[in-house]
Amino acid sequence: MNGPVAAALAGSPALRERFEVFRSAAQEALGEELTAQVERVVAQVHGLGPEMQGGIDSAALAYARRIPFEHTAITDAEAAAVIAELGEARFVAFSVVAALADAECRAEKVRLPSLAAG
């Protein structure tokens, strides 16, 4: 897997491998299509991706859009709607995928791999 966080971990192969295994497990649990949609939505919020075509038509994608800058304002009702849409186990995977997508975007914006290289 690629990405600025994994690249920044290049100096620690064991840690990078564990990170990639963790990320891959969350993505696999969520599913390829929804993972890609969540990553695109989060990147777009950060100004790093193209606008998604069409409106956000699911509670999960609307929720993902709020994670980078509005996560403390997400209500229990909004979380419950995503759990109802995805199920509890996929909601956990969704939360991990969205958080890691946010971290990747932030790492890209500050050029983390070059900072880690010193």
KOLGU-4560 file (N, C-alpha, C; in nm, 3 decimals, padded with zeros to 5 digits):
<recs>
<n_xx: 00.085 n_yy: -00.119 n_zz: 00.000 ca_xx: 00.000 ca_yy: 00.000 ca_zz: 00.000 c_xx: 00.088 c_yy: 00.124 c_zz: 00.000 mol: A seq: 1 type: MET>
<n_xx: 00.036 n_yy: 00.225 n_zz: -00.059 ca_xx: 00.107 ca_yy: 00.351 ca_zz: -00.064 c_xx: 00.033 c_yy: 00.454 c_zz: 00.020 mol: A seq: 2 type: ASN>
<n_xx: 00.091 n_yy: 00.569 n_zz: 00.029 ca_xx: 00.032 ca_yy: 00.679 ca_zz: 00.102 c_xx: 00.139 c_yy: 00.744 c_zz: 00.186 mol: A seq: 3 type: GLY>
<n_xx: 00.116 n_yy: 00.870 n_zz: 00.224 ca_xx: 00.218 ca_yy: 00.942 ca_zz: 00.297 c_xx: 00.248 c_yy: 00.886 c_zz: 00.435 mol: A seq: 4 type: PRO>
<n_xx: 00.150 n_yy: 00.828 n_zz: 00.503 ca_xx: 00.178 ca_yy: 00.771 ca_zz: 00.635 c_xx: 00.269 c_yy: 00.649 c_zz: 00.619 mol: A seq: 5 type: VAL>
<n_xx: 00.235 n_yy: 00.560 n_zz: 00.528 ca_xx: 00.319 ca_yy: 00.443 ca_zz: 00.505 c_xx: 00.458 c_yy: 00.485 c_zz: 00.459 mol: A seq: 6 type: ALA>
<n_xx: 00.467 n_yy: 00.585 n_zz: 00.374 ca_xx: 00.597 ca_yy: 00.634 ca_zz: 00.328 c_xx: 00.679 c_yy: 00.690 c_zz: 00.443 mol: A seq: 7 type: ALA>
<n_xx: 00.613 n_yy: 00.760 n_zz: 00.534 ca_xx: 00.682 ca_yy: 00.817 ca_zz: 00.649 c_xx: 00.735 c_yy: 00.708 c_zz: 00.742 mol: A seq: 8 type: ALA>
<n_xx: 00.674 n_yy: 00.589 n_zz: 00.737 ca_xx: 00.717 ca_yy: 00.478 ca_zz: 00.821 c_xx: 00.824 c_yy: 00.392 c_zz: 00.754 mol: A seq: 9 type: LEU>
<n_xx: 00.874 n_yy: 00.437 n_zz: 00.640 ca_xx: 00.973 ca_yy: 00.358 ca_zz: 00.565 c_xx: 01.096 c_yy: 00.327 c_zz: 00.649 mol: A seq: 10 type: ALA>
<n_xx: 01.131 n_yy: 00.413 n_zz: 00.742 ca_xx: 01.247 ca_yy: 00.390 ca_zz: 00.826 c_xx: 01.225 c_yy: 00.283 c_zz: 00.932 mol: A seq: 11 type: GLY>
<n_xx: 01.103 n_yy: 00.239 n_zz: 00.947 ca_xx: 01.069 ca_yy: 00.134 ca_zz: 01.043 c_xx: 00.986 c_yy: 00.028 c_zz: 00.972 mol: A seq: 12 type: SER>
<n_xx: 01.052 n_yy: -00.062 n_zz: 00.899 ca_xx: 00.979 ca_yy: -00.161 ca_zz: 00.820 c_xx: 00.876 c_yy: -00.243 c_zz: 00.900 mol: A seq: 13 type: PRO>
<n_xx: 00.908 n_yy: -00.280 n_zz: 01.021 ca_xx: 00.814 ca_yy: -00.361 ca_zz: 01.101 c_xx: 00.689 c_yy: -00.280 c_zz: 01.135 mol: A seq: 14 type: ALA>
<n_xx: 00.707 n_yy: -00.155 n_zz: 01.173 ca_xx: 00.593 ca_yy: -00.070 ca_zz: 01.204 c_xx: 00.511 c_yy: -00.043 c_zz: 01.079 mol: A seq: 15 type: LEU>
<n_xx: 00.579 n_yy: -00.018 n_zz: 00.968 ca_xx: 00.508 ca_yy: 00.006 ca_zz: 00.842 c_xx: 00.425 c_yy: -00.116 c_zz: 00.804 mol: A seq: 16 type: ARG>
<n_xx: 00.481 n_yy: -00.235 n_zz: 00.820 ca_xx: 00.409 ca_yy: -00.357 ca_zz: 00.786 c_xx: 00.285 c_yy: -00.373 c_zz: 00.875 mol: A seq: 17 type: GLU>
<n_xx: 00.299 n_yy: -00.348 n_zz: 01.005 ca_xx: 00.183 ca_yy: -00.359 ca_zz: 01.095 c_xx: 00.076 c_yy: -00.256 c_zz: 01.060 mol: A seq: 18 type: ARG>
<n_xx: 00.119 n_yy: -00.135 n_zz: 01.025 ca_xx: 00.024 ca_yy: -00.031 ca_zz: 00.984 c_xx: -00.052 c_yy: -00.076 c_zz: 00.860 mol: A seq: 19 type: PHE>
<n_xx: 00.019 n_yy: -00.127 n_zz: 00.761 ca_xx: -00.044 ca_yy: -00.169 ca_zz: 00.637 c_xx: -00.139 c_yy: -00.287 c_zz: 00.659 mol: A seq: 20 type: GLU>
<n_xx: -00.103 n_yy: -00.379 n_zz: 00.747 ca_xx: -00.192 ca_yy: -00.492 ca_zz: 00.778 c_xx: -00.319 c_yy: -00.441 c_zz: 00.844 mol: A seq: 21 type: VAL>
<n_xx: -00.304 n_yy: -00.349 n_zz: 00.939 ca_xx: -00.420 ca_yy: -00.290 ca_zz: 01.008 c_xx: -00.511 c_yy: -00.217 c_zz: 00.910 mol: A seq: 22 type: PHE>
<n_xx: -00.451 n_yy: -00.133 n_zz: 00.825 ca_xx: -00.530 ca_yy: -00.058 ca_zz: 00.726 c_xx: -00.599 c_yy: -00.152 c_zz: 00.629 mol: A seq: 23 type: ARG>
<n_xx: -00.528 n_yy: -00.252 n_zz: 00.581 ca_xx: -00.586 ca_yy: -00.348 ca_zz: 00.487 c_xx: -00.703 c_yy: -00.425 c_zz: 00.548 mol: A seq: 24 type: SER>
<n_xx: -00.690 n_yy: -00.461 n_zz: 00.674 ca_xx: -00.798 ca_yy: -00.535 ca_zz: 00.741 c_xx: -00.924 c_yy: -00.450 c_zz: 00.751 mol: A seq: 25 type: ALA>
<n_xx: -00.907 n_yy: -00.323 n_zz: 00.786 ca_xx: -01.023 ca_yy: -00.234 ca_zz: 00.795 c_xx: -01.086 c_yy: -00.215 c_zz: 00.658 mol: A seq: 26 type: ALA>
<n_xx: -01.004 n_yy: -00.195 n_zz: 00.556 ca_xx: -01.057 ca_yy: -00.176 ca_zz: 00.421 c_xx: -01.128 c_yy: -00.301 c_zz: 00.371 mol: A seq: 27 type: GLN>
<n_xx: -01.073 n_yy: -00.416 n_zz: 00.399 ca_xx: -01.135 ca_yy: -00.542 ca_zz: 00.357 c_xx: -01.270 c_yy: -00.560 c_zz: 00.427 mol: A seq: 28 type: GLU>
<n_xx: -01.275 n_yy: -00.529 n_zz: 00.557 ca_xx: -01.400 ca_yy: -00.544 ca_zz: 00.632 c_xx: -01.508 c_yy: -00.449 c_zz: 00.581 mol: A seq: 29 type: ALA>
<n_xx: -01.467 n_yy: -00.331 n_zz: 00.537 ca_xx: -01.563 ca_yy: -00.233 ca_zz: 00.486 c_xx: -01.605 c_yy: -00.264 c_zz: 00.344 mol: A seq: 30 type: LEU>
<n_xx: -01.514 n_yy: -00.315 n_zz: 00.265 ca_xx: -01.542 ca_yy: -00.344 ca_zz: 00.125 c_xx: -01.476 c_yy: -00.241 c_zz: 00.035 mol: A seq: 31 type: GLY>
<n_xx: -01.434 n_yy: -00.286 n_zz: -00.079 ca_xx: -01.357 ca_yy: -00.204 ca_zz: -00.173 c_xx: -01.433 c_yy: -00.080 c_zz: -00.219 mol: A seq: 32 type: GLU>
<n_xx: -01.558 n_yy: -00.096 n_zz: -00.258 ca_xx: -01.633 ca_yy: 00.017 ca_zz: -00.312 c_xx: -01.657 c_yy: 00.126 c_zz: -00.208 mol: A seq: 33 type: GLU>
<n_xx: -01.703 n_yy: 00.088 n_zz: -00.090 ca_xx: -01.730 ca_yy: 00.189 ca_zz: 00.012 c_xx: -01.601 c_yy: 00.250 c_zz: 00.063 mol: A seq: 34 type: LEU>
<n_xx: -01.494 n_yy: 00.171 n_zz: 00.074 ca_xx: -01.364 ca_yy: 00.226 ca_zz: 00.113 c_xx: -01.322 c_yy: 00.336 c_zz: 00.016 mol: A seq: 35 type: THR>
<n_xx: -01.332 n_yy: 00.309 n_zz: -00.113 ca_xx: -01.294 ca_yy: 00.409 ca_zz: -00.214 c_xx: -01.381 c_yy: 00.534 c_zz: -00.203 mol: A seq: 36 type: ALA>
<n_xx: -01.510 n_yy: 00.516 n_zz: -00.179 ca_xx: -01.599 ca_yy: 00.632 ca_zz: -00.166 c_xx: -01.564 c_yy: 00.715 c_zz: -00.043 mol: A seq: 37 type: GLN>
<n_xx: -01.539 n_yy: 00.649 n_zz: 00.069 ca_xx: -01.503 ca_yy: 00.721 ca_zz: 00.191 c_xx: -01.372 c_yy: 00.796 c_zz: 00.171 mol: A seq: 38 type: VAL>
<n_xx: -01.274 n_yy: 00.732 n_zz: 00.112 ca_xx: -01.145 ca_yy: 00.798 ca_zz: 00.089 c_xx: -01.161 c_yy: 00.919 c_zz: -00.004 mol: A seq: 39 type: GLU>
<n_xx: -01.244 n_yy: 00.907 n_zz: -00.107 ca_xx: -01.268 ca_yy: 01.021 ca_zz: -00.198 c_xx: -01.338 c_yy: 01.135 c_zz: -00.126 mol: A seq: 40 type: ARG>
<n_xx: -01.438 n_yy: 01.105 n_zz: -00.045 ca_xx: -01.511 ca_yy: 01.209 ca_zz: 00.027 c_xx: -01.418 c_yy: 01.283 c_zz: 00.123 mol: A seq: 41 type: VAL>
<n_xx: -01.339 n_yy: 01.209 n_zz: 00.197 ca_xx: -01.248 ca_yy: 01.272 ca_zz: 00.293 c_xx: -01.142 c_yy: 01.355 c_zz: 00.221 mol: A seq: 42 type: VAL>
<n_xx: -01.088 n_yy: 01.303 n_zz: 00.112 ca_xx: -00.990 ca_yy: 01.380 ca_zz: 00.034 c_xx: -01.052 c_yy: 01.508 c_zz: -00.020 mol: A seq: 43 type: ALA>
<n_xx: -01.175 n_yy: 01.499 n_zz: -00.066 ca_xx: -01.243 ca_yy: 01.618 ca_zz: -00.119 c_xx: -01.261 c_yy: 01.723 c_zz: -00.010 mol: A seq: 44 type: GLN>
<n_xx: -01.295 n_yy: 01.680 n_zz: 00.110 ca_xx: -01.310 ca_yy: 01.775 ca_zz: 00.221 c_xx: -01.179 c_yy: 01.849 c_zz: 00.246 mol: A seq: 45 type: VAL>
<n_xx: -01.069 n_yy: 01.780 n_zz: 00.229 ca_xx: -00.937 ca_yy: 01.841 ca_zz: 00.249 c_xx: -00.889 c_yy: 01.919 c_zz: 00.127 mol: A seq: 46 type: HIS>
<n_xx: -00.969 n_yy: 01.921 n_zz: 00.022 ca_xx: -00.930 ca_yy: 01.990 ca_zz: -00.099 c_xx: -00.827 c_yy: 01.914 c_zz: -00.180 mol: A seq: 47 type: GLY>
<n_xx: -00.819 n_yy: 01.784 n_zz: -00.161 ca_xx: -00.720 ca_yy: 01.702 ca_zz: -00.229 c_xx: -00.778 c_yy: 01.612 c_zz: -00.336 mol: A seq: 48 type: LEU>
<n_xx: -00.907 n_yy: 01.611 n_zz: -00.349 ca_xx: -00.967 ca_yy: 01.523 ca_zz: -00.447 c_xx: -01.073 c_yy: 01.596 c_zz: -00.528 mol: A seq: 49 type: GLY>
<n_xx: -01.108 n_yy: 01.538 n_zz: -00.640 ca_xx: -01.213 ca_yy: 01.599 ca_zz: -00.722 c_xx: -01.349 c_yy: 01.587 c_zz: -00.654 mol: A seq: 50 type: PRO>
<n_xx: -01.438 n_yy: 01.676 n_zz: -00.688 ca_xx: -01.575 ca_yy: 01.668 ca_zz: -00.637 c_xx: -01.635 c_yy: 01.536 c_zz: -00.682 mol: A seq: 51 type: GLU>
<n_xx: -01.707 n_yy: 01.472 n_zz: -00.591 ca_xx: -01.776 ca_yy: 01.349 ca_zz: -00.628 c_xx: -01.893 c_yy: 01.384 c_zz: -00.718 mol: A seq: 52 type: MET>
<n_xx: -01.917 n_yy: 01.298 n_zz: -00.814 ca_xx: -02.030 ca_yy: 01.318 ca_zz: -00.903 c_xx: -02.159 c_yy: 01.285 c_zz: -00.829 mol: A seq: 53 type: GLN>
<n_xx: -02.255 n_yy: 01.371 n_zz: -00.840 ca_xx: -02.383 ca_yy: 01.349 ca_zz: -00.773 c_xx: -02.375 c_yy: 01.383 c_zz: -00.626 mol: A seq: 54 type: GLY>
<n_xx: -02.487 n_yy: 01.385 n_zz: -00.561 ca_xx: -02.491 ca_yy: 01.417 ca_zz: -00.419 c_xx: -02.458 c_yy: 01.296 c_zz: -00.335 mol: A seq: 55 type: GLY>
<n_xx: -02.427 n_yy: 01.322 n_zz: -00.211 ca_xx: -02.402 ca_yy: 01.212 ca_zz: -00.118 c_xx: -02.537 c_yy: 01.154 c_zz: -00.082 mol: A seq: 56 type: ILE>
<n_xx: -02.555 n_yy: 01.027 n_zz: -00.112 ca_xx: -02.687 ca_yy: 00.968 ca_zz: -00.095 c_xx: -02.692 c_yy: 00.862 c_zz: 00.013 mol: A seq: 57 type: ASP>
<n_xx: -02.597 n_yy: 00.864 n_zz: 00.104 ca_xx: -02.603 ca_yy: 00.768 ca_zz: 00.213 c_xx: -02.565 c_yy: 00.835 c_zz: 00.343 mol: A seq: 58 type: SER>
<n_xx: -02.619 n_yy: 00.783 n_zz: 00.452 ca_xx: -02.584 ca_yy: 00.835 ca_zz: 00.584 c_xx: -02.434 c_yy: 00.819 c_zz: 00.608 mol: A seq: 59 type: ALA>
<n_xx: -02.376 n_yy: 00.708 n_zz: 00.562 ca_xx: -02.235 ca_yy: 00.682 ca_zz: 00.585 c_xx: -02.146 c_yy: 00.786 c_zz: 00.517 mol: A seq: 60 type: ALA>
<n_xx: -02.174 n_yy: 00.819 n_zz: 00.393 ca_xx: -02.089 ca_yy: 00.917 ca_zz: 00.323 c_xx: -02.108 c_yy: 01.057 c_zz: 00.379 mol: A seq: 61 type: LEU>
<n_xx: -02.229 n_yy: 01.091 n_zz: 00.419 ca_xx: -02.251 ca_yy: 01.221 ca_zz: 00.483 c_xx: -02.173 c_yy: 01.228 c_zz: 00.614 mol: A seq: 62 type: ALA>
<n_xx: -02.172 n_yy: 01.118 n_zz: 00.688 ca_xx: -02.098 ca_yy: 01.108 ca_zz: 00.813 c_xx: -01.948 c_yy: 01.122 c_zz: 00.786 mol: A seq: 63 type: TYR>
<n_xx: -01.899 n_yy: 01.051 n_zz: 00.685 ca_xx: -01.756 ca_yy: 01.056 ca_zz: 00.650 c_xx: -01.713 c_yy: 01.198 c_zz: 00.616 mol: A seq: 64 type: ALA>
<n_xx: -01.799 n_yy: 01.270 n_zz: 00.549 ca_xx: -01.767 ca_yy: 01.408 ca_zz: 00.512 c_xx: -01.744 c_yy: 01.495 c_zz: 00.636 mol: A seq: 65 type: ARG>
<n_xx: -01.806 n_yy: 01.462 n_zz: 00.746 ca_xx: -01.796 ca_yy: 01.542 ca_zz: 00.868 c_xx: -01.677 c_yy: 01.505 c_zz: 00.955 mol: A seq: 66 type: ARG>
<n_xx: -01.620 n_yy: 01.388 n_zz: 00.935 ca_xx: -01.514 ca_yy: 01.340 ca_zz: 01.023 c_xx: -01.392 c_yy: 01.432 c_zz: 01.029 mol: A seq: 67 type: ILE>
<n_xx: -01.340 n_yy: 01.484 n_zz: 00.919 ca_xx: -01.218 ca_yy: 01.564 ca_zz: 00.929 c_xx: -01.227 c_yy: 01.689 c_zz: 01.017 mol: A seq: 68 type: PRO>
<n_xx: -01.335 n_yy: 01.763 n_zz: 01.008 ca_xx: -01.339 ca_yy: 01.891 ca_zz: 01.078 c_xx: -01.460 c_yy: 01.909 c_zz: 01.169 mol: A seq: 69 type: PHE>
<n_xx: -01.553 n_yy: 01.815 n_zz: 01.166 ca_xx: -01.675 ca_yy: 01.829 ca_zz: 01.246 c_xx: -01.703 c_yy: 01.706 c_zz: 01.332 mol: A seq: 70 type: GLU>
<n_xx: -01.603 n_yy: 01.625 n_zz: 01.357 ca_xx: -01.627 ca_yy: 01.498 ca_zz: 01.426 c_xx: -01.688 c_yy: 01.516 c_zz: 01.565 mol: A seq: 71 type: HIS>
<n_xx: -01.657 n_yy: 01.625 n_zz: 01.632 ca_xx: -01.713 ca_yy: 01.644 ca_zz: 01.767 c_xx: -01.860 c_yy: 01.685 c_zz: 01.763 mol: A seq: 72 type: THR>
<n_xx: -01.909 n_yy: 01.723 n_zz: 01.647 ca_xx: -02.048 ca_yy: 01.765 ca_zz: 01.634 c_xx: -02.139 c_yy: 01.653 c_zz: 01.583 mol: A seq: 73 type: ALA>
<n_xx: -02.082 n_yy: 01.538 n_zz: 01.553 ca_xx: -02.164 ca_yy: 01.426 ca_zz: 01.505 c_xx: -02.250 c_yy: 01.377 c_zz: 01.621 mol: A seq: 74 type: ILE>
<n_xx: -02.377 n_yy: 01.362 n_zz: 01.594 ca_xx: -02.471 ca_yy: 01.323 ca_zz: 01.699 c_xx: -02.485 c_yy: 01.171 c_zz: 01.709 mol: A seq: 75 type: THR>
<n_xx: -02.540 n_yy: 01.128 n_zz: 01.820 ca_xx: -02.569 ca_yy: 00.986 ca_zz: 01.838 c_xx: -02.667 c_yy: 00.938 c_zz: 01.731 mol: A seq: 76 type: ASP>
<n_xx: -02.761 n_yy: 01.024 n_zz: 01.694 ca_xx: -02.859 ca_yy: 00.986 ca_zz: 01.592 c_xx: -02.791 c_yy: 00.965 c_zz: 01.456 mol: A seq: 77 type: ALA>
<n_xx: -02.694 n_yy: 01.050 n_zz: 01.423 ca_xx: -02.621 ca_yy: 01.032 ca_zz: 01.297 c_xx: -02.541 c_yy: 00.902 c_zz: 01.299 mol: A seq: 78 type: GLU>
<n_xx: -02.476 n_yy: 00.874 n_zz: 01.411 ca_xx: -02.401 ca_yy: 00.748 ca_zz: 01.423 c_xx: -02.495 c_yy: 00.629 c_zz: 01.413 mol: A seq: 79 type: ALA>
<n_xx: -02.611 n_yy: 00.639 n_zz: 01.477 ca_xx: -02.709 ca_yy: 00.530 ca_zz: 01.472 c_xx: -02.757 c_yy: 00.505 c_zz: 01.329 mol: A seq: 80 type: ALA>
<n_xx: -02.771 n_yy: 00.612 n_zz: 01.251 ca_xx: -02.814 ca_yy: 00.596 ca_zz: 01.112 c_xx: -02.708 c_yy: 00.521 c_zz: 01.031 mol: A seq: 81 type: ALA>
<n_xx: -02.581 n_yy: 00.548 n_zz: 01.059 ca_xx: -02.474 ca_yy: 00.478 ca_zz: 00.988 c_xx: -02.469 c_yy: 00.331 c_zz: 01.033 mol: A seq: 82 type: VAL>
<n_xx: -02.486 n_yy: 00.308 n_zz: 01.162 ca_xx: -02.488 ca_yy: 00.170 ca_zz: 01.211 c_xx: -02.604 c_yy: 00.094 c_zz: 01.148 mol: A seq: 83 type: ILE>
<n_xx: -02.719 n_yy: 00.159 n_zz: 01.135 ca_xx: -02.835 ca_yy: 00.095 ca_zz: 01.072 c_xx: -02.806 c_yy: 00.064 c_zz: 00.925 mol: A seq: 84 type: ALA>
<n_xx: -02.731 n_yy: 00.151 n_zz: 00.859 ca_xx: -02.697 ca_yy: 00.132 ca_zz: 00.717 c_xx: -02.593 c_yy: 00.022 c_zz: 00.698 mol: A seq: 85 type: GLU>
<n_xx: -02.492 n_yy: 00.018 n_zz: 00.786 ca_xx: -02.377 ca_yy: -00.071 ca_zz: 00.766 c_xx: -02.374 c_yy: -00.193 c_zz: 00.856 mol: A seq: 86 type: LEU>
<n_xx: -02.437 n_yy: -00.184 n_zz: 00.972 ca_xx: -02.421 ca_yy: -00.286 ca_zz: 01.075 c_xx: -02.306 c_yy: -00.246 c_zz: 01.166 mol: A seq: 87 type: GLY>
<n_xx: -02.306 n_yy: -00.299 n_zz: 01.285 ca_xx: -02.208 ca_yy: -00.260 ca_zz: 01.386 c_xx: -02.064 c_yy: -00.289 c_zz: 01.344 mol: A seq: 88 type: GLU>
<n_xx: -02.036 n_yy: -00.410 n_zz: 01.295 ca_xx: -01.899 ca_yy: -00.446 ca_zz: 01.259 c_xx: -01.845 c_yy: -00.358 c_zz: 01.146 mol: A seq: 89 type: ALA>
<n_xx: -01.927 n_yy: -00.336 n_zz: 01.043 ca_xx: -01.881 ca_yy: -00.251 ca_zz: 00.932 c_xx: -01.872 c_yy: -00.105 c_zz: 00.975 mol: A seq: 90 type: ARG>
<n_xx: -01.951 n_yy: -00.063 n_zz: 01.074 ca_xx: -01.939 ca_yy: 00.073 ca_zz: 01.127 c_xx: -01.802 c_yy: 00.093 c_zz: 01.190 mol: A seq: 91 type: PHE>
<n_xx: -01.753 n_yy: -00.006 n_zz: 01.261 ca_xx: -01.619 ca_yy: 00.003 ca_zz: 01.321 c_xx: -01.515 c_yy: 00.013 c_zz: 01.210 mol: A seq: 92 type: VAL>
<n_xx: -01.525 n_yy: -00.072 n_zz: 01.109 ca_xx: -01.431 ca_yy: -00.066 ca_zz: 00.996 c_xx: -01.442 c_yy: 00.068 c_zz: 00.925 mol: A seq: 93 type: ALA>
<n_xx: -01.563 n_yy: 00.116 n_zz: 00.905 ca_xx: -01.587 ca_yy: 00.245 ca_zz: 00.842 c_xx: -01.517 c_yy: 00.357 c_zz: 00.921 mol: A seq: 94 type: PHE>
<n_xx: -01.529 n_yy: 00.354 n_zz: 01.052 ca_xx: -01.468 ca_yy: 00.456 ca_zz: 01.136 c_xx: -01.317 c_yy: 00.455 c_zz: 01.123 mol: A seq: 95 type: SER>
<n_xx: -01.258 n_yy: 00.336 n_zz: 01.118 ca_xx: -01.113 ca_yy: 00.324 ca_zz: 01.101 c_xx: -01.072 c_yy: 00.375 c_zz: 00.964 mol: A seq: 96 type: VAL>
<n_xx: -01.141 n_yy: 00.332 n_zz: 00.859 ca_xx: -01.108 ca_yy: 00.375 ca_zz: 00.722 c_xx: -01.118 c_yy: 00.528 c_zz: 00.710 mol: A seq: 97 type: VAL>
<n_xx: -01.223 n_yy: 00.586 n_zz: 00.764 ca_xx: -01.240 ca_yy: 00.732 ca_zz: 00.756 c_xx: -01.131 c_yy: 00.805 c_zz: 00.833 mol: A seq: 98 type: ALA>
<n_xx: -01.099 n_yy: 00.756 n_zz: 00.952 ca_xx: -00.994 ca_yy: 00.820 ca_zz: 01.033 c_xx: -00.858 c_yy: 00.810 c_zz: 00.964 mol: A seq: 99 type: ALA>
<n_xx: -00.828 n_yy: 00.694 n_zz: 00.907 ca_xx: -00.701 ca_yy: 00.679 ca_zz: 00.837 c_xx: -00.696 c_yy: 00.762 c_zz: 00.709 mol: A seq: 100 type: LEU>
<n_xx: -00.809 n_yy: 00.774 n_zz: 00.641 ca_xx: -00.813 ca_yy: 00.860 ca_zz: 00.522 c_xx: -00.786 c_yy: 01.005 c_zz: 00.562 mol: A seq: 101 type: ALA>
<n_xx: -00.843 n_yy: 01.047 n_zz: 00.674 ca_xx: -00.818 ca_yy: 01.181 ca_zz: 00.725 c_xx: -00.670 c_yy: 01.199 c_zz: 00.758 mol: A seq: 102 type: ASP>
<n_xx: -00.612 n_yy: 01.100 n_zz: 00.826 ca_xx: -00.469 ca_yy: 01.107 ca_zz: 00.860 c_xx: -00.382 c_yy: 01.113 c_zz: 00.735 mol: A seq: 103 type: ALA>
<n_xx: -00.416 n_yy: 01.033 n_zz: 00.633 ca_xx: -00.339 ca_yy: 01.035 ca_zz: 00.508 c_xx: -00.345 c_yy: 01.173 c_zz: 00.442 mol: A seq: 104 type: GLU>
<n_xx: -00.463 n_yy: 01.232 n_zz: 00.441 ca_xx: -00.477 ca_yy: 01.365 ca_zz: 00.380 c_xx: -00.395 c_yy: 01.469 c_zz: 00.456 mol: A seq: 105 type: CYS>
<n_xx: -00.403 n_yy: 01.464 n_zz: 00.587 ca_xx: -00.326 ca_yy: 01.559 ca_zz: 00.668 c_xx: -00.176 c_yy: 01.538 c_zz: 00.648 mol: A seq: 106 type: ARG>
<n_xx: -00.133 n_yy: 01.412 n_zz: 00.642 ca_xx: 00.008 ca_yy: 01.381 ca_zz: 00.620 c_xx: 00.054 c_yy: 01.431 c_zz: 00.483 mol: A seq: 107 type: ALA>
<n_xx: -00.031 n_yy: 01.417 n_zz: 00.384 ca_xx: 00.002 ca_yy: 01.465 ca_zz: 00.250 c_xx: 00.017 c_yy: 01.617 c_zz: 00.249 mol: A seq: 108 type: GLU>
<n_xx: -00.074 n_yy: 01.685 n_zz: 00.318 ca_xx: -00.071 ca_yy: 01.831 ca_zz: 00.318 c_xx: 00.056 c_yy: 01.888 c_zz: 00.383 mol: A seq: 109 type: LYS>
<n_xx: 00.112 n_yy: 01.818 n_zz: 00.481 ca_xx: 00.234 ca_yy: 01.867 ca_zz: 00.547 c_xx: 00.358 c_yy: 01.796 c_zz: 00.494 mol: A seq: 110 type: VAL>
<n_xx: 00.341 n_yy: 01.715 n_zz: 00.391 ca_xx: 00.453 ca_yy: 01.641 ca_zz: 00.329 c_xx: 00.525 c_yy: 01.556 c_zz: 00.433 mol: A seq: 111 type: ARG>
<n_xx: 00.450 n_yy: 01.480 n_zz: 00.508 ca_xx: 00.505 ca_yy: 01.398 ca_zz: 00.618 c_xx: 00.620 c_yy: 01.309 c_zz: 00.577 mol: A seq: 112 type: LEU>
<n_xx: 00.617 n_yy: 01.240 n_zz: 00.463 ca_xx: 00.731 ca_yy: 01.155 ca_zz: 00.430 c_xx: 00.863 c_yy: 01.232 c_zz: 00.424 mol: A seq: 113 type: PRO>
<n_xx: 00.861 n_yy: 01.352 n_zz: 00.368 ca_xx: 00.987 ca_yy: 01.428 ca_zz: 00.362 c_xx: 01.027 c_yy: 01.479 c_zz: 00.501 mol: A seq: 114 type: SER>
<n_xx: 00.929 n_yy: 01.508 n_zz: 00.586 ca_xx: 00.962 ca_yy: 01.549 ca_zz: 00.722 c_xx: 01.022 c_yy: 01.433 c_zz: 00.800 mol: A seq: 115 type: LEU>
<n_xx: 00.968 n_yy: 01.313 n_zz: 00.781 ca_xx: 01.017 ca_yy: 01.196 ca_zz: 00.852 c_xx: 01.157 c_yy: 01.159 c_zz: 00.807 mol: A seq: 116 type: ALA>
<n_xx: 01.188 n_yy: 01.188 n_zz: 00.681 ca_xx: 01.320 ca_yy: 01.157 ca_zz: 00.628 c_xx: 01.427 c_yy: 01.248 c_zz: 00.688 mol: A seq: 117 type: ALA>
<n_xx: 01.382 n_yy: 01.360 n_zz: 00.741 ca_xx: 01.469 ca_yy: 01.452 ca_zz: 00.811 c_xx: 01.553 c_yy: 01.533 c_zz: 00.721 mol: A seq: 118 type: GLY>
</recs>
